[in-house]
């Protein structure tokens, strides 16, 4: 049995709680990564479980309520959310060609799995980390520069 691919090409749609923000993804999406960094925890109220897609593959079909927040101490980071209902939607960093897409906003998340847990060193004490999912105390890999610093 071969290894499971980490990206899937399926047309997917998603949207916020109030419906003011809707999008379609027409291209590959990455499996879900749970991020427990302090910023993601504050932005979402928990950890962020996010897939990812190329910006060019994401079409806003109802994006009138999409608002972006750029932290003063790191203006290259952007958090996208619905200005009406507050749903956390997207995360990106200047220079990336992708947006992280909050998995909870996908209309259909079938086929996706949680493939990694990042920033476990700052996870809430109430969080049960899955021992079967690879865990990293910070953010692994070549995109370390895009990792938010601990607050």
N, CA, C and O atoms as a GROMACS GRO file, in nm:
protein
  604
    1UNK      N    1   0.084  -0.118   0.000
    1UNK     CA    2   0.000   0.000   0.000
    1UNK      C    3   0.089   0.124   0.000
    1UNK      O    4   0.175   0.138   0.087
    2UNK      N    5   0.069   0.214  -0.096
    2UNK     CA    6   0.152   0.333  -0.108
    2UNK      C    7   0.114   0.439  -0.006
    2UNK      O    8   0.012   0.428   0.062
    3UNK      N    9   0.200   0.543   0.003
    3UNK     CA   10   0.170   0.652   0.095
    3UNK      C   11   0.053   0.733   0.044
    3UNK      O   12   0.033   0.746  -0.077
    4UNK      N   13  -0.024   0.787   0.136
    4UNK     CA   14  -0.139   0.871   0.104
    4UNK      C   15  -0.088   1.008   0.058
    4UNK      O   16  -0.002   1.065   0.125
    5UNK      N   17  -0.140   1.062  -0.052
    5UNK     CA   18  -0.096   1.194  -0.096
    5UNK      C   19  -0.136   1.301   0.007
    5UNK      O   20  -0.236   1.286   0.077
    6UNK      N   21  -0.057   1.409   0.014
    6UNK     CA   22  -0.086   1.515   0.109
    6UNK      C   23  -0.170   1.626   0.047
    6UNK      O   24  -0.215   1.715   0.119
    7UNK      N   25  -0.191   1.623  -0.084
    7UNK     CA   26  -0.277   1.721  -0.150
    7UNK      C   27  -0.383   1.647  -0.230
    7UNK      O   28  -0.358   1.540  -0.284
    8UNK      N   29  -0.500   1.706  -0.236
    8UNK     CA   30  -0.608   1.647  -0.311
    8UNK      C   31  -0.668   1.753  -0.403
    8UNK      O   32  -0.688   1.868  -0.363
    9UNK      N   33  -0.694   1.714  -0.526
    9UNK     CA   34  -0.757   1.806  -0.619
    9UNK      C   35  -0.905   1.773  -0.626
    9UNK      O   36  -0.945   1.671  -0.683
   10UNK      N   37  -0.983   1.857  -0.569
   10UNK     CA   38  -1.128   1.845  -0.569
   10UNK      C   39  -1.182   1.987  -0.565
   10UNK      O   40  -1.124   2.073  -0.499
   11UNK      N   41  -1.288   2.010  -0.634
   11UNK     CA   42  -1.350   2.142  -0.625
   11UNK      C   43  -1.419   2.150  -0.489
   11UNK      O   44  -1.504   2.067  -0.457
   12UNK      N   45  -1.382   2.248  -0.412
   12UNK     CA   46  -1.437   2.264  -0.277
   12UNK      C   47  -1.492   2.406  -0.261
   12UNK      O   48  -1.447   2.500  -0.325
   13UNK      N   49  -1.590   2.416  -0.174
   13UNK     CA   50  -1.645   2.548  -0.143
   13UNK      C   51  -1.648   2.563   0.008
   13UNK      O   52  -1.636   2.466   0.082
   14UNK      N   53  -1.666   2.686   0.050
   14UNK     CA   54  -1.674   2.711   0.193
   14UNK      C   55  -1.729   2.848   0.219
   14UNK      O   56  -1.749   2.928   0.128
   15UNK      N   57  -1.754   2.875   0.345
   15UNK     CA   58  -1.808   3.005   0.382
   15UNK      C   59  -1.819   3.020   0.532
   15UNK      O   60  -1.802   2.925   0.608
   16UNK      N   61  -1.848   3.141   0.572
   16UNK     CA   62  -1.855   3.176   0.713
   16UNK      C   63  -1.992   3.143   0.773
   16UNK      O   64  -2.081   3.093   0.704
   17UNK      N   65  -2.005   3.171   0.899
   17UNK     CA   66  -2.126   3.142   0.975
   17UNK      C   67  -2.249   3.217   0.922
   17UNK      O   68  -2.358   3.161   0.916
   18UNK      N   69  -2.232   3.343   0.884
   18UNK     CA   70  -2.347   3.422   0.838
   18UNK      C   71  -2.371   3.412   0.688
   18UNK      O   72  -2.477   3.453   0.640
   19UNK      N   73  -2.276   3.356   0.614
   19UNK     CA   74  -2.291   3.342   0.470
   19UNK      C   75  -2.243   3.462   0.390
   19UNK      O   76  -2.249   3.461   0.267
   20UNK      N   77  -2.195   3.566   0.458
   20UNK     CA   78  -2.146   3.685   0.388
   20UNK      C   79  -2.014   3.663   0.316
   20UNK      O   80  -1.980   3.739   0.226
   21UNK      N   81  -1.941   3.562   0.356
   21UNK     CA   82  -1.814   3.526   0.293
   21UNK      C   83  -1.828   3.386   0.235
   21UNK      O   84  -1.850   3.290   0.309
   22UNK      N   85  -1.815   3.373   0.104
   22UNK     CA   86  -1.822   3.245   0.034
   22UNK      C   87  -1.704   3.237  -0.061
   22UNK      O   88  -1.662   3.338  -0.118
   23UNK      N   89  -1.651   3.117  -0.078
   23UNK     CA   90  -1.539   3.098  -0.170
   23UNK      C   91  -1.547   2.960  -0.232
   23UNK      O   92  -1.614   2.870  -0.181
   24UNK      N   93  -1.475   2.944  -0.344
   24UNK     CA   94  -1.457   2.816  -0.410
   24UNK      C   95  -1.308   2.795  -0.433
   24UNK      O   96  -1.235   2.888  -0.466
   25UNK      N   97  -1.264   2.671  -0.415
   25UNK     CA   98  -1.126   2.634  -0.441
   25UNK      C   99  -1.128   2.539  -0.560
   25UNK      O  100  -1.194   2.435  -0.557
   26UNK      N  101  -1.054   2.575  -0.663
   26UNK     CA  102  -1.047   2.494  -0.785
   26UNK      C  103  -0.904   2.450  -0.808
   26UNK      O  104  -0.836   2.497  -0.899
   27UNK      N  105  -0.858   2.360  -0.724
   27UNK     CA  106  -0.721   2.312  -0.734
   27UNK      C  107  -0.689   2.228  -0.612
   27UNK      O  108  -0.775   2.202  -0.529
   28UNK      N  109  -0.563   2.187  -0.602
   28UNK     CA  110  -0.525   2.102  -0.490
   28UNK      C  111  -0.533   2.173  -0.356
   28UNK      O  112  -0.505   2.292  -0.346
   29UNK      N  113  -0.571   2.099  -0.254
   29UNK     CA  114  -0.569   2.149  -0.117
   29UNK      C  115  -0.480   2.056  -0.034
   29UNK      O  116  -0.474   1.936  -0.057
   30UNK      N  117  -0.413   2.115   0.061
   30UNK     CA  118  -0.325   2.041   0.150
   30UNK      C  119  -0.409   1.980   0.262
   30UNK      O  120  -0.514   2.033   0.297
   31UNK      N  121  -0.362   1.868   0.317
   31UNK     CA  122  -0.426   1.815   0.437
   31UNK      C  123  -0.417   1.918   0.548
   31UNK      O  124  -0.344   2.017   0.536
   32UNK      N  125  -0.489   1.896   0.654
   32UNK     CA  126  -0.503   1.992   0.762
   32UNK      C  127  -0.383   1.988   0.856
   32UNK      O  128  -0.332   1.881   0.890
   33UNK      N  129  -0.338   2.106   0.896
   33UNK     CA  130  -0.236   2.121   0.998
   33UNK      C  131  -0.299   2.198   1.114
   33UNK      O  132  -0.364   2.300   1.094
   34UNK      N  133  -0.279   2.148   1.235
   34UNK     CA  134  -0.325   2.218   1.355
   34UNK      C  135  -0.212   2.306   1.404
   34UNK      O  136  -0.102   2.258   1.429
   35UNK      N  137  -0.238   2.436   1.417
   35UNK     CA  138  -0.137   2.529   1.467
   35UNK      C  139  -0.180   2.580   1.604
   35UNK      O  140  -0.290   2.634   1.621
   36UNK      N  141  -0.091   2.562   1.702
   36UNK     CA  142  -0.118   2.602   1.840
   36UNK      C  143  -0.037   2.725   1.880
   36UNK      O  144  -0.020   2.750   1.999
   37UNK      N  145   0.013   2.802   1.783
   37UNK     CA  146   0.093   2.920   1.819
   37UNK      C  147   0.003   3.021   1.891
   37UNK      O  148  -0.119   3.018   1.876
   38UNK      N  149   0.064   3.110   1.969
   38UNK     CA  150  -0.017   3.207   2.044
   38UNK      C  151  -0.108   3.294   1.957
   38UNK      O  152  -0.220   3.324   1.997
   39UNK      N  153  -0.061   3.333   1.840
   39UNK     CA  154  -0.146   3.417   1.754
   39UNK      C  155  -0.267   3.340   1.703
   39UNK      O  156  -0.379   3.391   1.704
   40UNK      N  157  -0.245   3.217   1.657
   40UNK     CA  158  -0.358   3.138   1.608
   40UNK      C  159  -0.458   3.112   1.719
   40UNK      O  160  -0.579   3.114   1.696
   41UNK      N  161  -0.408   3.090   1.840
   41UNK     CA  162  -0.498   3.067   1.953
   41UNK      C  163  -0.582   3.191   1.981
   41UNK      O  164  -0.702   3.180   2.007
   42UNK      N  165  -0.522   3.308   1.976
   42UNK     CA  166  -0.596   3.431   2.003
   42UNK      C  167  -0.693   3.464   1.889
   42UNK      O  168  -0.803   3.513   1.913
   43UNK      N  169  -0.650   3.436   1.764
   43UNK     CA  170  -0.734   3.467   1.648
   43UNK      C  171  -0.858   3.379   1.643
   43UNK      O  172  -0.965   3.424   1.605
   44UNK      N  173  -0.842   3.252   1.680
   44UNK     CA  174  -0.953   3.158   1.666
   44UNK      C  175  -1.024   3.125   1.797
   44UNK      O  176  -1.136   3.073   1.796
   45UNK      N  177  -0.960   3.155   1.909
   45UNK     CA  178  -1.017   3.115   2.037
   45UNK      C  179  -0.980   2.973   2.076
   45UNK      O  180  -1.026   2.923   2.178
   46UNK      N  181  -0.899   2.908   1.997
   46UNK     CA  182  -0.854   2.771   2.020
   46UNK      C  183  -0.728   2.754   1.935
   46UNK      O  184  -0.653   2.851   1.918
   47UNK      N  185  -0.703   2.638   1.880
   47UNK     CA  186  -0.596   2.627   1.781
   47UNK      C  187  -0.661   2.641   1.643
   47UNK      O  188  -0.783   2.628   1.629
   48UNK      N  189  -0.580   2.666   1.543
   48UNK     CA  190  -0.632   2.675   1.406
   48UNK      C  191  -0.606   2.543   1.336
   48UNK      O  192  -0.493   2.493   1.334
   49UNK      N  193  -0.710   2.487   1.279
   49UNK     CA  194  -0.700   2.367   1.195
   49UNK      C  195  -0.720   2.416   1.052
   49UNK      O  196  -0.830   2.456   1.014
   50UNK      N  197  -0.613   2.413   0.973
   50UNK     CA  198  -0.621   2.474   0.840
   50UNK      C  199  -0.563   2.386   0.731
   50UNK      O  200  -0.461   2.320   0.748
   51UNK      N  201  -0.633   2.388   0.619
   51UNK     CA  202  -0.583   2.333   0.495
   51UNK      C  203  -0.510   2.449   0.427
   51UNK      O  204  -0.485   2.551   0.490
   52UNK      N  205  -0.476   2.434   0.301
   52UNK     CA  206  -0.408   2.539   0.229
   52UNK      C  207  -0.432   2.520   0.079
   52UNK      O  208  -0.443   2.408   0.031
   53UNK      N  209  -0.440   2.631   0.008
   53UNK     CA  210  -0.457   2.628  -0.138
   53UNK      C  211  -0.384   2.747  -0.199
   53UNK      O  212  -0.360   2.848  -0.133
   54UNK      N  213  -0.349   2.732  -0.326
   54UNK     CA  214  -0.287   2.844  -0.398
   54UNK      C  215  -0.387   2.958  -0.408
   54UNK      O  216  -0.506   2.934  -0.431
   55UNK      N  217  -0.341   3.080  -0.391
   55UNK     CA  218  -0.427   3.198  -0.398
   55UNK      C  219  -0.499   3.201  -0.533
   55UNK      O  220  -0.617   3.235  -0.539
   56UNK      N  221  -0.429   3.165  -0.641
   56UNK     CA  222  -0.489   3.167  -0.775
   56UNK      C  223  -0.602   3.066  -0.789
   56UNK      O  224  -0.685   3.078  -0.880
   57UNK      N  225  -0.608   2.965  -0.700
   57UNK     CA  226  -0.712   2.863  -0.706
   57UNK      C  227  -0.832   2.895  -0.618
   57UNK      O  228  -0.931   2.821  -0.618
   58UNK      N  229  -0.825   3.006  -0.544
   58UNK     CA  230  -0.934   3.045  -0.454
   58UNK      C  231  -1.010   3.161  -0.518
   58UNK      O  232  -0.953   3.266  -0.550
   59UNK      N  233  -1.139   3.141  -0.536
   59UNK     CA  234  -1.223   3.247  -0.592
   59UNK      C  235  -1.326   3.288  -0.487
   59UNK      O  236  -1.402   3.205  -0.437
   60UNK      N  237  -1.326   3.417  -0.454
   60UNK     CA  238  -1.428   3.469  -0.364
   60UNK      C  239  -1.555   3.488  -0.444
   60UNK      O  240  -1.559   3.567  -0.539
   61UNK      N  241  -1.659   3.416  -0.406
   61UNK     CA  242  -1.787   3.427  -0.477
   61UNK      C  243  -1.888   3.509  -0.396
   61UNK      O  244  -1.996   3.541  -0.444
   62UNK      N  245  -1.852   3.541  -0.277
   62UNK     CA  246  -1.932   3.625  -0.189
   62UNK      C  247  -1.839   3.676  -0.082
   62UNK      O  248  -1.846   3.633   0.034
   63UNK      N  249  -1.753   3.766  -0.119
   63UNK     CA  250  -1.649   3.809  -0.027
   63UNK      C  251  -1.666   3.948   0.027
   63UNK      O  252  -1.570   4.010   0.072
   64UNK      N  253  -1.788   4.000   0.022
   64UNK     CA  254  -1.812   4.137   0.064
   64UNK      C  255  -1.775   4.160   0.210
   64UNK      O  256  -1.741   4.272   0.247
   65UNK      N  257  -1.783   4.058   0.292
   65UNK     CA  258  -1.756   4.077   0.435
   65UNK      C  259  -1.614   4.036   0.475
   65UNK      O  260  -1.579   4.044   0.593
   66UNK      N  261  -1.531   3.993   0.378
   66UNK     CA  262  -1.394   3.954   0.410
   66UNK      C  263  -1.314   4.077   0.451
   66UNK      O  264  -1.310   4.177   0.379
   67UNK      N  265  -1.251   4.068   0.568
   67UNK     CA  266  -1.166   4.174   0.621
   67UNK      C  267  -1.032   4.112   0.660
   67UNK      O  268  -1.027   3.998   0.706
   68UNK      N  269  -0.925   4.189   0.641
   68UNK     CA  270  -0.792   4.139   0.674
   68UNK      C  271  -0.735   4.218   0.790
   68UNK      O  272  -0.748   4.340   0.796
   69UNK      N  273  -0.670   4.147   0.883
   69UNK     CA  274  -0.603   4.208   0.996
   69UNK      C  275  -0.454   4.182   0.982
   69UNK      O  276  -0.412   4.068   0.958
   70UNK      N  277  -0.373   4.288   0.996
   70UNK     CA  278  -0.227   4.278   0.990
   70UNK      C  279  -0.172   4.322   1.126
   70UNK      O  280  -0.186   4.438   1.162
   71UNK      N  281  -0.110   4.231   1.202
   71UNK     CA  282  -0.055   4.270   1.332
   71UNK      C  283   0.050   4.381   1.316
   71UNK      O  284   0.130   4.378   1.223
   72UNK      N  285   0.048   4.477   1.406
   72UNK     CA  286   0.141   4.589   1.402
   72UNK      C  287   0.285   4.540   1.407
   72UNK      O  288   0.372   4.594   1.337
   73UNK      N  289   0.312   4.438   1.489
   73UNK     CA  290   0.450   4.391   1.503
   73UNK      C  291   0.495   4.299   1.390
   73UNK      O  292   0.612   4.261   1.386
   74UNK      N  293   0.405   4.264   1.299
   74UNK     CA  294   0.440   4.179   1.185
   74UNK      C  295   0.343   4.206   1.071
   74UNK      O  296   0.257   4.122   1.043
   75UNK      N  297   0.355   4.321   1.003
   75UNK     CA  298   0.258   4.358   0.900
   75UNK      C  299   0.259   4.268   0.777
   75UNK      O  300   0.170   4.280   0.692
   76UNK      N  301   0.358   4.178   0.765
   76UNK     CA  302   0.361   4.085   0.652
   76UNK      C  303   0.265   3.967   0.671
   76UNK      O  304   0.241   3.892   0.577
   77UNK      N  305   0.212   3.951   0.792
   77UNK     CA  306   0.116   3.846   0.822
   77UNK      C  307  -0.025   3.903   0.804
   77UNK      O  308  -0.050   4.019   0.839
   78UNK      N  309  -0.116   3.822   0.750
   78UNK     CA  310  -0.254   3.867   0.732
   78UNK      C  311  -0.351   3.758   0.775
   78UNK      O  312  -0.338   3.642   0.737
   79UNK      N  313  -0.448   3.798   0.855
   79UNK     CA  314  -0.554   3.709   0.902
   79UNK      C  315  -0.684   3.757   0.839
   79UNK      O  316  -0.726   3.870   0.861
   80UNK      N  317  -0.749   3.670   0.760
   80UNK     CA  318  -0.875   3.705   0.696
   80UNK      C  319  -0.992   3.650   0.775
   80UNK      O  320  -0.991   3.534   0.817
   81UNK      N  321  -1.093   3.734   0.796
   81UNK     CA  322  -1.210   3.692   0.872
   81UNK      C  323  -1.333   3.765   0.822
   81UNK      O  324  -1.322   3.864   0.750
   82UNK      N  325  -1.450   3.716   0.860
   82UNK     CA  326  -1.575   3.781   0.822
   82UNK      C  327  -1.601   3.898   0.916
   82UNK      O  328  -1.604   3.880   1.038
   83UNK      N  329  -1.619   4.015   0.861
   83UNK     CA  330  -1.644   4.135   0.942
   83UNK      C  331  -1.781   4.134   1.007
   83UNK      O  332  -1.805   4.209   1.101
   84UNK      N  333  -1.873   4.051   0.958
   84UNK     CA  334  -2.007   4.046   1.015
   84UNK      C  335  -2.018   3.947   1.130
   84UNK      O  336  -2.059   3.984   1.239
   85UNK      N  337  -1.981   3.822   1.106
   85UNK     CA  338  -1.998   3.719   1.210
   85UNK      C  339  -1.869   3.684   1.283
   85UNK      O  340  -1.874   3.618   1.387
   86UNK      N  341  -1.754   3.728   1.233
   86UNK     CA  342  -1.627   3.705   1.300
   86UNK      C  343  -1.560   3.574   1.269
   86UNK      O  344  -1.455   3.544   1.326
   87UNK      N  345  -1.615   3.492   1.180
   87UNK     CA  346  -1.553   3.363   1.148
   87UNK      C  347  -1.411   3.382   1.095
   87UNK      O  348  -1.388   3.460   1.002
   88UNK      N  349  -1.316   3.309   1.155
   88UNK     CA  350  -1.179   3.308   1.105
   88UNK      C  351  -1.178   3.229   0.975
   88UNK      O  352  -1.235   3.120   0.968
   89UNK      N  353  -1.115   3.283   0.871
   89UNK     CA  354  -1.124   3.221   0.739
   89UNK      C  355  -0.988   3.186   0.678
   89UNK      O  356  -0.966   3.071   0.640
   90UNK      N  357  -0.897   3.284   0.668
   90UNK     CA  358  -0.772   3.266   0.594
   90UNK      C  359  -0.654   3.321   0.672
   90UNK      O  360  -0.669   3.409   0.758
   91UNK      N  361  -0.536   3.269   0.642
   91UNK     CA  362  -0.410   3.321   0.695
   91UNK      C  363  -0.310   3.319   0.582
   91UNK      O  364  -0.307   3.224   0.502
   92UNK      N  365  -0.228   3.421   0.574
   92UNK     CA  366  -0.119   3.420   0.476
   92UNK      C  367  -0.005   3.508   0.526
   92UNK      O  368  -0.017   3.578   0.626
   93UNK      N  369   0.104   3.501   0.455
   93UNK     CA  370   0.224   3.578   0.486
   93UNK      C  371   0.277   3.632   0.354
   93UNK      O  372   0.274   3.562   0.253
   94UNK      N  373   0.326   3.756   0.354
   94UNK     CA  374   0.380   3.817   0.233
   94UNK      C  375   0.481   3.723   0.168
   94UNK      O  376   0.566   3.666   0.236
   95UNK      N  377   0.471   3.707   0.040
   95UNK     CA  378   0.563   3.622  -0.034
   95UNK      C  379   0.512   3.481  -0.056
   95UNK      O  380   0.563   3.410  -0.143
   96UNK      N  381   0.412   3.439   0.021
   96UNK     CA  382   0.355   3.306  -0.001
   96UNK      C  383   0.258   3.312  -0.118
   96UNK      O  384   0.194   3.414  -0.143
   97UNK      N  385   0.247   3.203  -0.189
   97UNK     CA  386   0.152   3.193  -0.300
   97UNK      C  387   0.026   3.119  -0.258
   97UNK      O  388  -0.056   3.080  -0.342
   98UNK      N  389   0.011   3.098  -0.126
   98UNK     CA  390  -0.103   3.023  -0.073
   98UNK      C  391  -0.173   3.101   0.037
   98UNK      O  392  -0.117   3.192   0.098
   99UNK      N  393  -0.297   3.064   0.060
   99UNK     CA  394  -0.371   3.105   0.178
   99UNK      C  395  -0.398   2.979   0.258
   99UNK      O  396  -0.440   2.878   0.202
  100UNK      N  397  -0.374   2.984   0.388
  100UNK     CA  398  -0.424   2.879   0.474
  100UNK      C  399  -0.574   2.901   0.484
  100UNK      O  400  -0.621   3.014   0.497
  101UNK      N  401  -0.649   2.793   0.478
  101UNK     CA  402  -0.796   2.798   0.476
  101UNK      C  403  -0.846   2.725   0.600
  101UNK      O  404  -0.820   2.605   0.615
  102UNK      N  405  -0.916   2.794   0.687
  102UNK     CA  406  -0.967   2.729   0.808
  102UNK      C  407  -1.058   2.614   0.769
  102UNK      O  408  -1.159   2.633   0.701
  103UNK      N  409  -1.022   2.494   0.813
  103UNK     CA  410  -1.092   2.372   0.771
  103UNK      C  411  -1.238   2.370   0.814
  103UNK      O  412  -1.321   2.309   0.747
  104UNK      N  413  -1.270   2.435   0.923
  104UNK     CA  414  -1.408   2.437   0.971
  104UNK      C  415  -1.503   2.513   0.882
  104UNK      O  416  -1.625   2.498   0.895
  105UNK      N  417  -1.452   2.595   0.791
  105UNK     CA  418  -1.536   2.669   0.699
  105UNK      C  419  -1.562   2.596   0.567
  105UNK      O  420  -1.644   2.640   0.487
  106UNK      N  421  -1.493   2.483   0.546
  106UNK     CA  422  -1.517   2.406   0.423
  106UNK      C  423  -1.654   2.340   0.430
  106UNK      O  424  -1.692   2.284   0.533
  107UNK      N  425  -1.729   2.346   0.322
  107UNK     CA  426  -1.860   2.281   0.316
  107UNK      C  427  -1.845   2.130   0.320
  107UNK      O  428  -1.930   2.060   0.376
  108UNK      N  429  -1.737   2.079   0.261
  108UNK     CA  430  -1.712   1.935   0.257
  108UNK      C  431  -1.563   1.913   0.280
  108UNK      O  432  -1.481   1.946   0.194
  109UNK      N  433  -1.529   1.857   0.393
  109UNK     CA  434  -1.388   1.831   0.424
  109UNK      C  435  -1.352   1.683   0.405
  109UNK      O  436  -1.250   1.637   0.454
  110UNK      N  437  -1.437   1.611   0.333
  110UNK     CA  438  -1.413   1.468   0.315
  110UNK      C  439  -1.278   1.444   0.247
  110UNK      O  440  -1.238   1.518   0.157
  111UNK      N  441  -1.212   1.340   0.293
  111UNK     CA  442  -1.083   1.302   0.237
  111UNK      C  443  -0.965   1.371   0.303
  111UNK      O  444  -0.851   1.326   0.286
  112UNK      N  445  -0.988   1.478   0.377
  112UNK     CA  446  -0.878   1.547   0.443
  112UNK      C  447  -0.850   1.482   0.579
  112UNK      O  448  -0.941   1.434   0.646
  113UNK      N  449  -0.725   1.481   0.617
  113UNK     CA  450  -0.685   1.432   0.749
  113UNK      C  451  -0.597   1.538   0.815
  113UNK      O  452  -0.545   1.627   0.748
  114UNK      N  453  -0.582   1.529   0.946
  114UNK     CA  454  -0.485   1.614   1.016
  114UNK      C  455  -0.349   1.548   1.000
  114UNK      O  456  -0.327   1.436   1.046
  115UNK      N  457  -0.257   1.619   0.933
  115UNK     CA  458  -0.128   1.561   0.900
  115UNK      C  459  -0.015   1.605   0.991
  115UNK      O  460   0.091   1.542   0.994
  116UNK      N  461  -0.036   1.713   1.068
  116UNK     CA  462   0.069   1.762   1.158
  116UNK      C  463   0.010   1.854   1.263
  116UNK      O  464  -0.098   1.910   1.246
  117UNK      N  465   0.083   1.867   1.373
  117UNK     CA  466   0.049   1.959   1.480
  117UNK      C  467   0.171   2.048   1.501
  117UNK      O  468   0.279   2.000   1.535
  118UNK      N  469   0.154   2.180   1.482
  118UNK     CA  470   0.263   2.276   1.494
  118UNK      C  471   0.250   2.355   1.623
  118UNK      O  472   0.141   2.368   1.678
  119UNK      N  473   0.362   2.405   1.668
  119UNK     CA  474   0.369   2.492   1.786
  119UNK      C  475   0.308   2.423   1.909
  119UNK      O  476   0.240   2.487   1.989
  120UNK      N  477   0.333   2.294   1.922
  120UNK     CA  478   0.278   2.221   2.036
  120UNK      C  479   0.338   2.269   2.169
  120UNK      O  480   0.280   2.247   2.275
  121UNK      N  481   0.453   2.336   2.162
  121UNK     CA  482   0.515   2.389   2.284
  121UNK      C  483   0.430   2.499   2.347
  121UNK      O  484   0.448   2.531   2.464
  122UNK      N  485   0.338   2.557   2.270
  122UNK     CA  486   0.253   2.664   2.323
  122UNK      C  487   0.105   2.626   2.320
  122UNK      O  488   0.018   2.712   2.332
  123UNK      N  489   0.076   2.497   2.305
  123UNK     CA  490  -0.063   2.451   2.306
  123UNK      C  491  -0.124   2.474   2.444
  123UNK      O  492  -0.055   2.472   2.545
  124UNK      N  493  -0.254   2.497   2.446
  124UNK     CA  494  -0.324   2.515   2.573
  124UNK      C  495  -0.312   2.391   2.659
  124UNK      O  496  -0.306   2.279   2.608
  125UNK      N  497  -0.310   2.410   2.790
  125UNK     CA  498  -0.298   2.298   2.882
  125UNK      C  499  -0.418   2.204   2.875
  125UNK      O  500  -0.410   2.089   2.917
  126UNK      N  501  -0.530   2.253   2.821
  126UNK     CA  502  -0.652   2.173   2.808
  126UNK      C  503  -0.654   2.087   2.682
  126UNK      O  504  -0.743   2.004   2.665
  127UNK      N  505  -0.557   2.108   2.592
  127UNK     CA  506  -0.557   2.042   2.462
  127UNK      C  507  -0.499   1.901   2.474
  127UNK      O  508  -0.394   1.880   2.536
  128UNK      N  509  -0.567   1.805   2.414
  128UNK     CA  510  -0.516   1.669   2.403
  128UNK      C  511  -0.451   1.657   2.265
  128UNK      O  512  -0.520   1.658   2.163
  129UNK      N  513  -0.318   1.647   2.262
  129UNK     CA  514  -0.247   1.630   2.136
  129UNK      C  515  -0.254   1.484   2.095
  129UNK      O  516  -0.228   1.396   2.176
  130UNK      N  517  -0.289   1.459   1.970
  130UNK     CA  518  -0.304   1.324   1.920
  130UNK      C  519  -0.165   1.261   1.902
  130UNK      O  520  -0.087   1.309   1.820
  131UNK      N  521  -0.135   1.156   1.975
  131UNK     CA  522  -0.002   1.094   1.963
  131UNK      C  523   0.022   1.027   1.828
  131UNK      O  524   0.136   0.995   1.795
  132UNK      N  525  -0.082   1.007   1.749
  132UNK     CA  526  -0.067   0.944   1.618
  132UNK      C  527  -0.042   1.046   1.506
  132UNK      O  528  -0.023   1.007   1.391
  133UNK      N  529  -0.042   1.176   1.539
  133UNK     CA  530  -0.019   1.281   1.440
  133UNK      C  531   0.116   1.345   1.470
  133UNK      O  532   0.141   1.384   1.585
  134UNK      N  533   0.204   1.357   1.369
  134UNK     CA  534   0.335   1.418   1.393
  134UNK      C  535   0.321   1.555   1.459
  134UNK      O  536   0.241   1.638   1.417
  135UNK      N  537   0.401   1.577   1.564
  135UNK     CA  538   0.395   1.701   1.641
  135UNK      C  539   0.531   1.770   1.638
  135UNK      O  540   0.636   1.706   1.642
  136UNK      N  541   0.527   1.903   1.630
  136UNK     CA  542   0.647   1.985   1.625
  136UNK      C  543   0.634   2.097   1.727
  136UNK      O  544   0.530   2.160   1.736
  137UNK      N  545   0.740   2.122   1.804
  137UNK     CA  546   0.733   2.223   1.909
  137UNK      C  547   0.719   2.364   1.851
  137UNK      O  548   0.664   2.452   1.917
  138UNK      N  549   0.768   2.386   1.728
  138UNK     CA  550   0.748   2.513   1.657
  138UNK      C  551   0.695   2.477   1.519
  138UNK      O  552   0.617   2.383   1.504
  139UNK      N  553   0.737   2.551   1.418
  139UNK     CA  554   0.695   2.522   1.281
  139UNK      C  555   0.811   2.461   1.206
  139UNK      O  556   0.917   2.523   1.197
  140UNK      N  557   0.794   2.341   1.152
  140UNK     CA  558   0.903   2.274   1.082
  140UNK      C  559   0.919   2.322   0.938
  140UNK      O  560   0.833   2.391   0.884
  141UNK      N  561   1.029   2.284   0.879
  141UNK     CA  562   1.046   2.300   0.736
  141UNK      C  563   1.102   2.434   0.693
  141UNK      O  564   1.139   2.518   0.775
  142UNK      N  565   1.107   2.452   0.560
  142UNK     CA  566   1.170   2.569   0.503
  142UNK      C  567   1.094   2.699   0.522
  142UNK      O  568   1.149   2.807   0.497
  143UNK      N  569   0.967   2.693   0.567
  143UNK     CA  570   0.889   2.816   0.581
  143UNK      C  571   0.893   2.866   0.724
  143UNK      O  572   0.800   2.933   0.768
  144UNK      N  573   1.002   2.834   0.798
  144UNK     CA  574   1.013   2.881   0.936
  144UNK      C  575   0.999   3.032   0.947
  144UNK      O  576   0.949   3.083   1.047
  145UNK      N  577   1.044   3.104   0.845
  145UNK     CA  578   1.038   3.250   0.850
  145UNK      C  579   0.893   3.299   0.854
  145UNK      O  580   0.867   3.410   0.900
  146UNK      N  581   0.799   3.218   0.807
  146UNK     CA  582   0.658   3.258   0.807
  146UNK      C  583   0.588   3.224   0.937
  146UNK      O  584   0.471   3.257   0.955
  147UNK      N  585   0.658   3.157   1.027
  147UNK     CA  586   0.596   3.118   1.154
  147UNK      C  587   0.576   3.239   1.243
  147UNK      O  588   0.668   3.317   1.260
  148UNK      N  589   0.457   3.256   1.300
  148UNK     CA  590   0.437   3.368   1.392
  148UNK      C  591   0.523   3.349   1.516
  148UNK      O  592   0.538   3.237   1.566
  149UNK      N  593   0.578   3.458   1.567
  149UNK     CA  594   0.656   3.446   1.690
  149UNK      C  595   0.564   3.425   1.809
  149UNK      O  596   0.450   3.472   1.807
  150UNK      N  597   0.611   3.356   1.912
  150UNK     CA  598   0.528   3.343   2.033
  150UNK      C  599   0.495   3.480   2.090
  150UNK      O  600   0.580   3.569   2.093
  151UNK      N  601   0.373   3.497   2.135
  151UNK     CA  602   0.332   3.627   2.191
  151UNK      C  603   0.383   3.642   2.332
  151UNK      O  604   0.359   3.745   2.395
   0.00000   0.00000   0.00000
